Amino acid sequence: MAEEAPNYVEIMQKNRYAALAAYSEKQKDEATAVSALELLAVEAEGFNPKNGFVQGSAVTPQGRKRVLEDYLPKYVKAQKESEVSKLAGVYGLEGYVQGDTLEAIKREIGKHADETYGSIAEKVADAKYVLDGKDTHKFKESEVKAAEKTIEKYQNIMQVLNGLESIYMEKIKVQADERTHVRKLDKIAADIKAHEKEEREINKFKQEVIKEYEAAGRHAA
């Protein structure tokens, strides 16, 4: 019996907060990175502490790095193995653009629907290597022309997918932002409760002092 192929769409969705955390780290947005990994812990099943994720690890740069080393590759691999049509489905499209823009993007996606993101990215990277080095390396004219055709063929779909992924990251960032605000409120509430406890202890001490003073006065009388 043939082994069932991985569901790359499901894997991407399951590890999307790891991608958001990495995206946020690049933006120097520590608060969102922390919240994203907390959401990853809530959503992803089967977390194994020995595999890098431990409670509270999201709050330190070293901890976040360790978690991302374990879970970001799952998202990246699934992204590379996904066909363009399925990848566009993960990111969403209908809610972002409309009218002629939507139809034009759909046509571009349709041209490459069955190609994987990874195969396209590899072709583009190889073509850029040739074009970037055409003045310093001895590439044949035919190789340079082939590279130019490759860039021309794939530049639009790469821009579409990169743009959709950026919107997708911003979209799921909303949940992380909510968690960040909740965490801030939790801290404020903790400070309030600590202050209230301190006031109660001070008032209790004052009452005890007053009672001792009154008791001492009655004894003296």
C-alpha positions in Angstrom: 0.0 0.0 0.0 1.4 3.4 -1.0 2.3 5.8 1.7 -0.2 8.6 2.0 1.3 12.0 0.8 1.6 14.6 3.5 -1.1 17.3 3.6 1.1 20.3 3.1 -1.7 22.8 3.4 -2.6 21.4 6.8 1.1 21.4 7.9 1.4 25.1 6.8 -1.7 26.1 8.7 -0.6 24.1 11.8 2.7 25.9 11.9 1.7 29.3 10.6 2.5 31.0 13.9 6.1 29.8 13.7 6.3 31.7 10.4 4.7 34.7 12.0 7.2 34.6 14.8 10.1 34.5 12.3 8.5 37.3 10.3 8.1 39.4 13.5 11.7 38.7 14.6 12.9 40.1 11.3 10.8 43.2 12.0 12.3 43.5 15.5 8.8 43.0 16.9 9.5 41.0 20.0 6.1 41.3 21.5 4.4 39.8 18.4 7.0 37.0 18.2 6.4 36.0 21.8 2.6 36.0 21.3 2.9 34.1 18.0 4.8 31.3 19.7 2.3 31.2 22.5 -0.4 30.7 20.0 1.7 28.0 18.3 1.9 26.2 21.6 -1.9 26.4 21.9 -2.7 25.2 18.4 0.0 22.7 17.4 -0.6 19.2 18.8 2.0 16.8 20.2 4.5 19.3 21.5 7.5 17.5 22.8 9.6 19.4 25.4 12.7 17.4 24.4 12.2 18.7 20.9 12.8 22.3 21.8 9.5 23.8 23.1 9.3 24.3 26.8 6.9 26.4 28.9 8.1 30.0 28.9 10.7 29.5 26.2 9.0 32.2 24.0 10.0 35.0 26.3 13.8 34.8 25.7 15.6 35.3 22.3 17.4 32.0 22.9 14.2 30.2 23.6 12.5 31.6 20.6 15.4 30.6 18.4 15.2 27.1 19.7 11.5 26.8 19.1 11.8 28.2 15.6 14.6 25.8 14.7 12.2 23.0 15.4 8.9 24.3 13.9 9.7 26.9 11.2 11.3 24.2 8.9 7.9 22.4 8.9 6.2 25.5 7.5 9.0 26.2 5.0 9.1 22.6 3.7 5.3 22.5 3.4 5.4 25.8 1.6 8.0 24.6 -0.9 6.2 21.4 -1.6 2.8 23.1 -2.1 1.5 23.7 -5.6 0.8 27.3 -6.4 -3.0 26.8 -6.5 -3.0 25.3 -3.0 -0.6 27.9 -1.7 -2.9 30.7 -2.9 -5.7 28.9 -1.1 -3.8 29.0 2.1 -3.0 32.7 1.9 -6.5 33.6 0.7 -7.2 35.8 -2.2 -10.9 36.7 -2.6 -10.9 39.0 0.5 -7.9 41.0 -0.5 -8.5 42.1 -4.1 -11.5 42.5 -6.4 -12.6 43.2 -9.9 -10.0 43.2 -12.7 -7.1 42.9 -10.2 -8.6 39.7 -8.9 -9.2 38.2 -12.3 -5.6 39.1 -13.5 -4.1 37.5 -10.4 -6.3 34.4 -10.8 -5.0 34.1 -14.4 -1.4 34.3 -13.3 -2.0 31.7 -10.6 -3.7 29.5 -13.2 -0.6 29.6 -15.4 1.5 27.9 -12.7 -1.2 26.1 -10.7 0.4 22.7 -10.7 4.0 23.9 -10.1 5.3 23.9 -6.6 6.6 27.0 -4.9 9.9 25.4 -4.2 10.5 24.4 -7.8 9.7 28.0 -9.0 11.9 29.6 -6.3 14.8 27.3 -7.3 14.5 28.1 -11.0 14.4 31.9 -10.2 17.4 31.6 -7.8 19.4 29.7 -10.5 18.4 32.3 -13.1 19.4 35.2 -10.8 22.8 33.6 -10.2 23.5 33.5 -13.9 22.3 37.1 -14.5 24.1 38.5 -11.4 27.3 36.8 -12.5 27.2 37.3 -16.3 29.9 40.0 -16.2 32.2 38.1 -13.9 31.6 34.4 -14.9 31.9 32.8 -18.3 28.3 32.0 -18.9 27.2 31.2 -22.5 24.9 33.7 -24.2 22.3 31.0 -24.5 22.5 30.5 -20.7 22.0 34.2 -20.1 19.0 34.4 -22.4 17.5 31.3 -20.8 17.9 32.9 -17.4 16.2 36.1 -18.7 13.3 34.1 -20.0 13.0 32.3 -16.6 12.8 35.6 -14.7 10.3 36.9 -17.2 8.2 33.8 -16.8 8.1 33.7 -13.0 8.6 37.2 -11.7 4.9 38.0 -11.6 3.8 34.8 -9.9 6.6 35.2 -7.3 5.5 38.8 -6.6 1.9 37.6 -6.3 2.7 34.8 -3.8 5.1 37.0 -1.8 2.5 39.8 -1.6 -0.2 37.3 -0.6 2.0 35.8 2.1 2.8 39.3 3.5 -1.0 40.0 3.7 -1.5 36.6 5.3 1.1 37.3 7.9 -0.5 40.6 8.7 -3.9 38.9 8.9 -2.9 36.3 11.4 -0.9 38.9 13.3 -4.3 40.2 14.5 -4.6 37.2 16.8 -1.1 37.7 18.1 -1.7 41.4 18.8 -4.8 40.4 20.8 -2.7 38.1 22.9 -0.1 40.8 23.4 -2.7 43.2 24.7 -4.2 40.5 27.0 -0.7 39.8 28.3 -0.3 43.6 29.0 -3.6 43.6 30.8 -2.6 40.6 32.8 0.5 42.4 34.0 -1.5 45.5 34.9 -4.0 43.4 36.8 -1.1 41.7 38.6 0.3 45.1 39.6 -3.1 46.3 40.8 -3.5 43.2 42.9 0.0 43.5 44.3 -0.7 47.2 45.2 -4.0 46.3 46.8 -2.4 43.6 48.8 0.3 46.0 50.0 -2.4 48.5 51.0 -4.2 45.8 53.0 -1.1 44.8 54.8 -0.3 48.4 55.6 -3.8 49.1 56.9 -3.6 45.9 58.9 -0.3 47.0 60.4 -1.8 50.4 61.2 -4.8 48.8 63.0 -2.5 46.5 65.0 -0.4 49.5 66.1 -3.6 51.5 67.1 -4.8 48.5 69.1 -1.5 48.1 70.9 -1.4 51.9 71.6 -5.0 51.9 72.9 -4.2 48.8 75.0 -1.1 50.4 76.4 -3.2 53.5 77.3 -5.8 51.5 79.1 -3.1 49.6 81.1 -1.5 52.9 82.1 -4.8 54.3 83.3 
